[in-house]
């Protein structure tokens, strides 16, 4: 059978993008994003165990705080990665940058799985862990901005929300994979085995995941938008300076939207397993299973929200999510506070439903804020600075305040505050649904 040739690179304009090419592009971006969030989620889900392995000299709460502080370290370095890798998106291309980020990211996660613990090498163990987390964070600083830009620039204008939503589908699927592996290990291994060697398994899985993503990205051609600015010699000579001088309002909008997106995501999917086991005294396996179920609902709701955003617009869905958090977060945590798995499940499902419109919409929203010549830089800066300040610190901040005050409603108040702040940038953002990219 004769194979129909693909469009040549010279013909890669929007009208020449076939459905098969679009599916491959979005799949490659999605799998890489899944690897990114798998890497981060595994650390969050293993926070209690890692605290005992790398910080055993502390009491359980302090050990957990040290572990979450190390979790946050990777977010602190993300703006640095954004300032380096974001401009690379706009200089050397989306594809090349994405191959760099997934290679470094998967390698750093795999390295964590090989690290000796505190009992073996003492203080060098947490230092090595922090170093690996810094490498992870640096790579992630360019991953989402590159992947979202890549997916959005391949998507048709009238269905950009739906196509871009698969990027977040992949992200939460990465969380689910992390949750599933963690739940399986928790149920099948003894606590001694989990602390001795079992915790390494999910980190080592990152290497084959990253290899698949790397292979898929190598096979892609760059986006029509980047090729256009490259061939017309319209690339920004100083993307960071141009972004901060000419697009600073859009950067603030981007970062503002990410406040409640990042806090919602990391509270729901990273902090809650520890909250369930440490504060509610649920068995660790039950805690992970409940989050896994909520993550499943979240994952499969995302494409529907993306499709809906193409019909109703991005702003209405983002406003709906903010109002939902303001109204429902406190009642959800009252239910969770009852402590039985039935009430806990209903409460966490309410939080998942609040988060669905955000994750189904933001991937199409953020890249559309910026023109093609600085799109990778703009998203990288706005997204990563916000994530570093709010998302990565959320588990640490909430754990600290709950421990200091004994108030189990602190996570709800944190979510409500984030949603109130996010109303401002959501109202100020330009509507981009069904409109061509700049």
HUUR-V641386 format. One record per residue. RES is the residue in three letters. D_CENTER is the distance of its C-alpha to the mean C-alpha in whole Angstrom. Layout:
RES;D_CENTER + RES;D_CENTER
This chain:
UNK;42 + UNK;41 + UNK;38 + UNK;37 + UNK;36 + UNK;32 + UNK;32 + UNK;33 + UNK;31 + UNK;34 + UNK;33 + UNK;29 + UNK;30 + UNK;28 + UNK;31 + UNK;31 + UNK;28 + UNK;28 + UNK;26 + UNK;26 + UNK;25 + UNK;22 + UNK;21 + UNK;21 + UNK;19 + UNK;16 + UNK;16 + UNK;16 + UNK;13 + UNK;11 + UNK;12 + UNK;11 + UNK;7 + UNK;8 + UNK;10 + UNK;7 + UNK;5 + UNK;9 + UNK;10 + UNK;8 + UNK;9 + UNK;12 + UNK;13 + UNK;12 + UNK;15 + UNK;17 + UNK;17 + UNK;21 + UNK;22 + UNK;21 + UNK;22 + UNK;26 + UNK;26 + UNK;25 + UNK;26 + UNK;29 + UNK;31 + UNK;30 + UNK;30 + UNK;27 + UNK;26 + UNK;26 + UNK;25 + UNK;22 + UNK;21 + UNK;22 + UNK;19 + UNK;16 + UNK;18 + UNK;17 + UNK;13 + UNK;13 + UNK;15 + UNK;13 + UNK;11 + UNK;15 + UNK;15 + UNK;12 + UNK;14 + UNK;17 + UNK;15 + UNK;14 + UNK;18 + UNK;19 + UNK;17 + UNK;16 + UNK;20 + UNK;20 + UNK;18 + UNK;21 + UNK;24 + UNK;24 + UNK;22 + UNK;18 + UNK;19 + UNK;20 + UNK;18 + UNK;15 + UNK;18 + UNK;18 + UNK;14 + UNK;14 + UNK;17 + UNK;16 + UNK;13 + UNK;15 + UNK;18 + UNK;17 + UNK;15 + UNK;18 + UNK;20 + UNK;19 + UNK;21 + UNK;24 + UNK;24 + UNK;27 + UNK;27 + UNK;29 + UNK;32 + UNK;33 + UNK;32 + UNK;32 + UNK;30 + UNK;29 + UNK;26 + UNK;24 + UNK;25 + UNK;24 + UNK;20 + UNK;20 + UNK;20 + UNK;18 + UNK;15 + UNK;16 + UNK;16 + UNK;13 + UNK;12 + UNK;14 + UNK;13 + UNK;9 + UNK;11 + UNK;12 + UNK;9 + UNK;7 + UNK;11 + UNK;13 + UNK;11 + UNK;11 + UNK;15 + UNK;16 + UNK;15 + UNK;17 + UNK;20 + UNK;20 + UNK;20 + UNK;24 + UNK;24 + UNK;25 + UNK;22 + UNK;19 + UNK;17 + UNK;18 + UNK;17 + UNK;14 + UNK;13 + UNK;13 + UNK;10 + UNK;8 + UNK;10 + UNK;10 + UNK;6 + UNK;8 + UNK;11 + UNK;9 + UNK;9 + UNK;12 + UNK;14 + UNK;13 + UNK;15 + UNK;17 + UNK;18 + UNK;18 + UNK;20 + UNK;23 + UNK;23 + UNK;24 + UNK;26 + UNK;28 + UNK;28 + UNK;31 + UNK;29 + UNK;31 + UNK;30 + UNK;26 + UNK;27 + UNK;29 + UNK;27 + UNK;25 + UNK;22 + UNK;22 + UNK;21 + UNK;18 + UNK;17 + UNK;20 + UNK;18 + UNK;16 + UNK;18 + UNK;20 + UNK;16 + UNK;16 + UNK;19 + UNK;19 + UNK;16 + UNK;18 + UNK;21 + UNK;20 + UNK;19 + UNK;22 + UNK;24 + UNK;23 + UNK;24 + UNK;23 + UNK;22 + UNK;25 + UNK;24 + UNK;24 + UNK;27 + UNK;29 + UNK;28 + UNK;29 + UNK;32 + UNK;33 + UNK;33 + UNK;31 + UNK;28 + UNK;27 + UNK;29 + UNK;27 + UNK;24 + UNK;23 + UNK;26 + UNK;26 + UNK;23 + UNK;24 + UNK;27 + UNK;27 + UNK;24 + UNK;23 + UNK;23 + UNK;20 + UNK;18 + UNK;19 + UNK;18 + UNK;15 + UNK;14 + UNK;16 + UNK;14 + UNK;11 + UNK;13 + UNK;13 + UNK;9 + UNK;8 + UNK;11 + UNK;11 + UNK;8 + UNK;9 + UNK;12 + UNK;12 + UNK;10 + UNK;11 + UNK;14 + UNK;16 + UNK;17 + UNK;19 + UNK;20 + UNK;22 + UNK;23 + UNK;24 + UNK;25 + UNK;26 + UNK;28 + UNK;26 + UNK;27 + UNK;23 + UNK;23 + UNK;24 + UNK;21 + UNK;19 + UNK;20 + UNK;20 + UNK;16 + UNK;16 + UNK;18 + UNK;16 + UNK;13 + UNK;16 + UNK;17 + UNK;13 + UNK;13 + UNK;16 + UNK;16 + UNK;14 + UNK;16 + UNK;19 + UNK;17 + UNK;17 + UNK;20 + UNK;21 + UNK;20 + UNK;22 + UNK;25 + UNK;25 + UNK;23 + UNK;19 + UNK;21 + UNK;22 + UNK;19 + UNK;17 + UNK;20 + UNK;21 + UNK;18 + UNK;19 + UNK;22 + UNK;21 + UNK;19 + UNK;22 + UNK;25 + UNK;23 + UNK;21 + UNK;24 + UNK;26 + UNK;23 + UNK;23 + UNK;27 + UNK;27 + UNK;24 + UNK;27 + UNK;30 + UNK;28 + UNK;29 + UNK;27 + UNK;28 + UNK;27 + UNK;24 + UNK;23 + UNK;24 + UNK;22 + UNK;19 + UNK;19 + UNK;20 + UNK;17 + UNK;15 + UNK;17 + UNK;17 + UNK;13 + UNK;14 + UNK;15 + UNK;12 + UNK;10 + UNK;13 + UNK;14 + UNK;11 + UNK;11 + UNK;15 + UNK;15 + UNK;14 + UNK;15 + UNK;18 + UNK;19 + UNK;20 + UNK;23 + UNK;22 + UNK;24 + UNK;21 + UNK;18 + UNK;16 + UNK;17 + UNK;17 + UNK;13 + UNK;13 + UNK;15 + UNK;14 + UNK;10 + UNK;10 + UNK;13 + UNK;12 + UNK;9 + UNK;12 + UNK;14 + UNK;13 + UNK;9 + UNK;10 + UNK;14 + UNK;14 + UNK;14 + UNK;17 + UNK;19 + UNK;19 + UNK;20 + UNK;23 + UNK;24 + UNK;24 + UNK;26 + UNK;28 + UNK;29 + UNK;29 + UNK;28 + UNK;25 + UNK;25 + UNK;23 + UNK;19 + UNK;21 + UNK;22 + UNK;19 + UNK;17 + UNK;20 + UNK;21 + UNK;17 + UNK;18 + UNK;21 + UNK;20 + UNK;18 + UNK;21 + UNK;22 + UNK;20 + UNK;19 + UNK;23 + UNK;24 + UNK;21 + UNK;23 + UNK;23 + UNK;22 + UNK;22 + UNK;25 + UNK;26 + UNK;26 + UNK;23 + UNK;25
